[in-house]
């Protein structure tokens, strides 16, 4: 049938060639159009024009090759044309129409088949709604470029295909219009094929994918012979090669972008643009978190701002993951021992140079230099040890570190101490509970991203952190699971399917937003970040886990992990930061209302401002010491010094000298004892008295209330400053030497110049002796008990021992009356006589008791005698001037007390000069140093400046600062968006 139609077509073509309609001369068959020969002369030999029919895969799926043709209409005969000419026109139209059917049918059929295959592939795809955050954002923007709904609607049905057939009235149009007619169908098929290839790239290698290629018919037969398993392997290899190709292209573009951004930022640093750079968003956010970490409010203001909390078992690889994200080996390292002893907040941001710096320090560590890296690790280790209190192993104090560098993902991470199961020797007993409480405190924040690190080289049953994470986030809405040491796991694990179960979230009793597998090196602490990246890429490129579809390409490498964590972090920040700002705004209103109601007439001074106010008051009080009058200083010094040395003067100098028989011996004894006293004890005692006097005066000014202006909130601070200043103050060591010479010269002088000094010495001696006599009588009264008046008036009786002492006292008084010039000590025969007299009356007495009672009785007798002698010497100044010649009166004891009195006056004057000229200024300097030290020690200020008013003002200041910074951050966030 086909050959019959072909032969008829040849006859028609010959008739057309001989016809004069539209052709001026005869033309051979070779000159006919290629379309005519391709349709009706498949056997006609032609080396120049003959081509093999084009076969594409779309033709295999086309069902429109044999569409029924409509009835053809014959041309009207009224134009005068012959019948064979009308047949030629119809034949030409049919040929052209058949070619149109082939092209249009192939396009429509291929599109329909592509749609059907795409629907089948789409139905077989798993639900990836929960993993949208893992895939980069540009994938989800494909809808903006390819409208799949429009594509589905564009596919024609049977009625539309009938309408697409041309009308014979327009058969004379040019081939240009014909090309414009079927080009949309060709473009449509191209879009479908391109979309299918893209979906093949993004999909799983093991799933069915639509494959469109323009290979020939022979290649199609070859694909049919290949088994399904080989097809899957080929697709997997092709997918891996494509992924690696695009990954390398992406890394190259990122590297170029990093270098360009570095150059731009460097130009900004040099001031080429002459503009002030604003703080980055992450730096602004980090400042808010730093303020919150220092916020010691007692109003239970909870911090629900997002941050990435890194938790894991000890030695699970937390530090290594953080270092890979930060792209620098910044943390101290150890083998099997606990290195992270306190939370470390790491703020990652982009910058021209790869540097790190602490919040409270201006030093920058260049992370490209090994010596700076070593210094940074050492500084972190020192800060951790200093933050740990005595008797503890871990600390709750947060160390804030900022890392900047080109290409770093912006986020805030908090590295927590590793969770342990057993407390070993050397650790505090509560170490395990403390680590759990720290981890829970950070993870219970509903907006915190939990980065759960699990060691893949150990048995899953040994994991502790997964149970803790599942308790804090049971739904897994803010948890990202990271499996470390996958290279070791692949070697050691007998069943690789366990790794697949872990990554699919089927093995551990916890849920997560995403699961990642990473390799953080070979275990060598000296490895560089670049070498670790190369090893990680090489491992996953050759890993069976990836080739056998146990792991997906987007679930591996720390690069993908860093991107995913950063996206989650900023998503959580955008969702929650405004709510947190409103919460702090409400807290601020409550605090301001409380202040207005409780302290309406006081300014809101925080702890630092109160400290400055107290500092000024303390310095004013120290300066007030210089305003003390010299007379006041000397009176206090003289009185205090005599109280300290009077016992030594009476007991060791005066009483022994007074027992001598003549004035020469008396003066010799006094001179010797005064010289010994001056050389050894007196200067030291004088300095001690001066120092204590200065302390007392300083304390008096510090604790003295000044009426309504006094604020008791400063009392603890003033007391601490006073104690610390006194502790640091040391008297001038050379002062004792100069004072010794002055005191020795004063005591050597025996010349009383006038009667007034003589009377003053007598008065000084009488006061001293009367004071001693009063003390002696009090001692005797305690020994013998109350006299008869007190016994009758107060109904008080004597004890047995007091009765014995009273009888002994009476016996000793009889002995003194018998010999008024008795010596100061009893002889043994006298002790025996007294004891026998008492035994005769039935009283048994110990000889020691007799001697002890005699000492007090004789002391009272001697003091009374000395007082009587003072009265006799009141008119003895005349004899003194004559050196007691031709007089029985001797007043050498008056001269002794005058020498003591004059020495006290001169010593007090000398000490006063040292105080006012030197020591007060040195004390003022010590006070300033103490205040400066307290100003730098925040814990000291918190301890010393306490109270509800201080706490309320401090909270109000912090809440205002947090609210202002949060509002600035939100504004900048909206501007960036």
Secondary structure, DSSP 8 states (H G I E B T S, - for coil): -HHHHHHHHHHHHHHHHH--SS-SS---GGGS-HHHHHHH-TT---TTT-------HHHHH---TT----------GGG---HHHHHHHHHHHHHHHHHHHHHHHHHHHHHHHHHHHHHHHHHHS---GGGTTTS-HHHHTHHHH--HHHHHHHS--HHHHHHHS--GGGTTS-HHHHHHHHHHHHHHHHHHHHHHHHHHHHS-TTS---------HHHHHHHHHS-HHHHHHHHHHHHHHHHHHHHHHHHHHHHHHHHHHHHHHHHHHTTSS-------HHHHHHHHHHHHHT---SS--------EEEEEBTTSSHHHHHHHHHTS--S---SSS----EEEEEEEEE-SS-EEEETT----EETTSHHHHHHHHHHHHHHHHHHS-TT-S-EEEEEEEEEEETT---EEEEE---B-SS--TTS-TTHHHHHHHHHHHHHTSTT-EEEEEEETTS-GGG-SHHHHHHHH-TT-TTEEEEEE-HHHHHHH-S-THHHHHHHTT-SSS---SEEEE----SS-TT--HHHHHHHHHHHHHH-HHHHTTSS-GGGBSHHHHHHHHHHHHHHHHHHHHHHHHHHHHHHHHHHHHHHHHH-TTS----HHHHHHHHHHHHHHHHHHGGGS-HHHHHHHHHHHHHHHHHHHIIIIIIHHHHTSSSHHHHHHHHHHHHHHHIIIIIHHHHHHHHHHHHHHHHHHHHH---GGG--GGGHHHHHHHHHHHHHH----THHHHHHHHHHHHHHH-----SHHHHHHHHHHHHHHHHHHHHHHHHHHHHHH---HHHHHHH-----HHHHHHHHHHHHHHHHHHH-TT--SS--HHHHHHHHHHHHHTT----HHHHHHHHHHHHHHHHHHHHHHHHHHGGG-HHHHHTTTTT-S---HHHHHHHHHHHHHHHHHHHHHHHIIIIIHHHHHHHHHHHHHHHHH-HHHHHHHS-SHHHHHHHHHHHHHHHHHHHHHHHHHHHHH-
